[in-house]
Every structure is written in C-alpha cells, then in structure tokens.
Amino acid sequence: MTRASEDRILVLLRHAKAEQVSGKPDHERELTARGRRDAEAAGRWLTEHGIGCDLVLCSTSARTLQTSQGIAGNCAEAEVWEDRRIYAGGADQLLEVVREADPAASIVLMIGHAPGIPALASLLADGEGSVQAHRLMAEGFPTCGLAVLRYSGHWSDLGYDDARLDFFAVPRG
C-alpha cells in the first residue's frame, strides 16, 4: 500500500498515430503501422527509464486501446480501466478520472487525446520540475508524446499545480 508521503508517478500519454479515413467515426479510428511502432517505442522508453505502471486509465477509442496494447509489455501486470470520459474530456474531467484511481496504485498511466492530455500535463505541473521537459512540452504534444509527472499524496487529493514534470518525450519506432 502506498503511503501519502511516498511519491507517485502519473504518466500522461497521447495516443499514437491514427489513420485518417474519410467517413469513419472518430472513435473507431485505428493506429497506423507507424502508430503501432511508436506505441511499442513508448513502452520501451518507459522500461528504459524504470517506469512500470500499476494502473492504466484508457480512453475507449480504438486508437487509445491499441496504444495500450502496444505498451503492454511494460505494463503487463497493470489493471486497465477503460473510461469514456477520457475520450473527449478536458483537463477537469481527466483530473476527475485520475482522482478516482486505485489508492494502492503508485504509478498510473493515462492514455488519451489532445487537447485534454496536454492541458492536464501543463496545469498539473505549471512550470514545476525539469526546465528541459517543460521546454520540450511547450514545443508541442504530438501523437505518442508522454509527460511523466511526480506527485506526493493521495490520488483523490491531486490538484492543479500539485505535480512536477520530470520528463517529456516523444518515442518513435
């Protein structure tokens, strides 16, 4: 069980590259071949940085679920909670989902979409943490972009300005 005084890690990941198919509902868009490679690269990046995960909070869209499968090797033991609110959620809605995370989870990975994921990362850290990570995130949050934030406390208490940004990366396969 994680104590409130222990650091927790929240990884915010924008889904990998998705197909652009005319007439196909947005929710059903799948990953491209590059997207599948990039999702696997994101899993490798997390492994190389010693970041596993206890819980995955995932949008219900095809592309986010496929991104989750691509990084599955890194989070093989993690429980996956699919939540429709992540699909079109803004920062406030996404924060609500994180606050509902299993209190025993030390490392939570949320896989979602822009603009919600980039907005949440920015509001949680608000300049705190690695200067380089903030600079890179400010340059854009493309597909497969991931922000690694550190937070001390209970998930249910997480609020804006409570975290610090340790890393920002855009793994490519």
N, C-alpha and C positions, 0 to 999 in steps of 0.2 A: 504494500500500500504506500502510495506517495504521501509524504508529509507536506504540509503547506509551505514549509521553509525550503523545500527542495526546488531546484529549477525544473521547469517543464519546457518542452520544446513544441512549438507549433510550426509545422511546415505548410505553407500555402502554395499550392501548385496550380498553375493554369494548365488546362488540358493540352495535350499535344496537337499537332497539326491535323485539322479535319478536312474532309472533302468538301468541295463546293459544287453541289448538284442542284441544278435548277428544278424547282417543284418538289424537292424532298423536304419534309418538315425538319426544321432546325434541330429539334430534339432527337431525331433519328440519324443525323449526320454521323458518319463513322470516321475513324482515323485513316489517313493516307498511309502509304508504305513508309514515307519519311516520319510520319507521326508515330507509327509503331516503333521505329528505330529510336526516335527521340525519347519515347516513354521508357524504353529499356535503358537508354543512356541516363535518364533521370534516376532510375533505380540504382545504376552503377555509381552515379555521383553520390547518392545518399550513402551507399555502402562504403565508398572510399572515404567519406567524412564521418564514418562511425554513427550514422543516424539511421536507426531502425524505426519501427513505429509500432505502437500498441493498439492504435485505433485509426481507421481510415474513415473520414466523413466524405462521402462522394455524392455529387450530383447524379441524378437519374438519367442523364443523357447518354446516348450510345458512346460518344467520344470520351466522356469522362470515365465511364465504366471500362472502356478499352484501355485508357491511360492507366487506370488502376491495375488492370491485368498485366500491363507492360512492366510495371514496377513491382509486381507481386513477389518476385524473388527476394526483394529487400524487406518486404512486409509480410512474409509468408505466415507468420503467427498472428498477425493482426486481425482483429474483427473489422468487418466492413459494414458501415451503416450508410445505406442509401437514403438520401433526403431530398425530396423535390424542391424544398426551399432554396437549396444551393443553386439550382438551375438558373433562376433569374433574380436571385437575391442580391440586394445591395449590401453594403458593409454592415448596416444594422442587423439585417436578417441573418447574415453569415455569422456575426458575432453571437447572436442568439443561439445558433446551432452549436457553435464551439462551447458556449456556456453549459450546454446540455450534455457535453461529453462525459464519458465514464470517469468518475473522480479517481479511479485507480490508474488511469492511463497517464503515463509520464510524457509520452511522445505521441502527438496527434498530427495526422496528415489530412488536410482538406484539399480535395480536388474539385475545382470549379471553373468559373468562367470570368472573362473580363466584361464589365468593369468592376465587378464585385470583389474578386480576389485581389487585384492591385490596390483598390481603395482600402480594403481591410488591412492589408500589409502596411500601407502608409499611415493609416490612422492609429494602428496599434503601436507602432514604433515612433512616429512623429519626430524623426531626427536622432533618436537614441540608438547607440550601437556603432557598428563599423561605418566609418566615413566612406570607405570604398564601396561597401554594399549599398549604401544609400545613393551614392553617385550612380552606380550601375542600374539600380532600380528606377532612378529618375530618368534614365535614358530610354525607358520603355519596359513593358512587361509582356514580352511576346509569348506565343504558344510555348509550352513546356518551361516557362520561366518559373523559378521557385524561390521563395523567400523563407529563410529559416530564422524564426524569432524565438527568443528565450524569455520566459516569464516565471516569476516566483509567486505561488499562491494557488488557490483553487480555481479550476476552470470556470466555475459558476460566478466567480468574482472578477474575471478578466474584463477590463475596460480599455477604452482608447487611452493611449499614452502609457500603458502599463508594461509594454514589452520593449525589448531591444532587438534590433535587426543584426544578426550575426553574419549571415551570408545572403547573397543574391547570386543566382547562377541561371544560365540557360543551357542545359546539357543538350548536345546534339549527337545523333548517332550516325 
